[in-house]
Amino acid sequence: MRWKPSMLNLLLLLLLSLLIASLGILFPLLVFCSLIFMVSHPPCPPSDLSDNTV
């Protein structure tokens, strides 16, 4: 079965739109999760860090 150029272009366009849609859904979710993680796990203050090294 030979691929027609228009069929291949349509398939590529569909794949690209699917990728963009999945990024549009996943990216805000990833940012939201990272924000929650940063809020729930604050970085250690410098005093704790110096205690660990000594």
N, C-alpha and C positions, 0 to 999 in steps of 0.2 A: 504493500500500500504506500503510494507516494504522498508526501505531505504537500499541500498547496501553501504557498507563501502567506496567503491571507489567513488560512487556518492556523498556521504557526504563530503569526502575529497576534491573532485573537487569543491563543492559548497563553502567550507570553504576557499579554495585557491582563488577562484574568489572574495569572500567577502574581503579577506585580500588584494588582489591586488587593488580592488576598493578603499579601505581605504587608502592604500599607495599613490595611484594616486590622490585622493582628497586632502590628506595632502600635496603632492608635488605641487598642484595647489594653495591651500589655504594658506599655510605657508608663501611663499614669498610675497603673496598679503597682508597678515596681517602685516608682517615686513615692507613692503613698506608704508602701511597706517599709522602705528605707527611712522615711520620716518617722514612722512609728517606732522602728528599731532604734533610731538615734535618740528619740525622746525617752524611751523606756530604758535605754542603756547609755547614760551620760558618760562622757570620757572622764577618766580618773583625774583628780586634781594633782598638780605638780608635787605636792607634799607626799602623797601616796607613792608616786613614781620614784621619788628620791629614796624613800624608805625601802622600796623593793630592790634598788640597785646596790644599796649598802649591805 
